Amino acid sequence: MNFLVNLLLRLVLLAVGLVFFASVAVAVAVLWLAWSLRMGWARLTGRPVSPFIMGIDPRKGFEMYRRAQQREAEPSRTPRADATRAHAPQGHPLQVTDVEPREPGR
């Protein structure tokens, strides 16, 4: 009985591995077909073939944070926002001072 369960488990794992391999192979084949059609159409119409690129530059990874710091350093168009920003402690969110809390149940 133990041998039968072991054999069945191995067959199931083999089938799962084969299905996974087949799905990866189909995905690669679809991408290759799409790239081939795109390249053929570009050559047929006389356009240059450009590669698929993701457009990620690792040197610009922290650019978003640098822009946010520059925005904080720039004065805003409203003097009230500048005054609130100047009195806020570093590392803490700005405190809202012009709102009065309501009593519960009202």
SULNOR-V163195 format. One line per field, one symbol per residue. ss: DSSP state (h for helix, s for strand, l for the rest). phi: phi as a letter, one per 30 degrees, with the letter a starting at -180 (. if undefined). psi: psi as a letter, one per 40 degrees, with the letter a starting at -180 (. if undefined). A space follows every 50 residues. Layout:
# SULNOR-V163195
ss: ???
phi: ???
psi: ???
This chain:
# SULNOR-V163195
ss: lhhhhhhhhhhhhhhhhhhhhhhhhhhhhhhhhhhhhhhhhhhhhlllll lllllllhhhllhhhhhhhhhhhlllllhhhhhhhhhlllllllllllll llllll
phi: .ddddddddddddddddddddddddddddddddddddddddddddicdcc ddbdiccddcdcdddddddddddddddcddddddddcdddicddddcccc ddddjc
psi: ddddddddddddddddddddddddddddddddddddddddddddeeiihi ihidfhhdefdedddddddddddiiiehddddddddehiheiiihheehh iiiie.
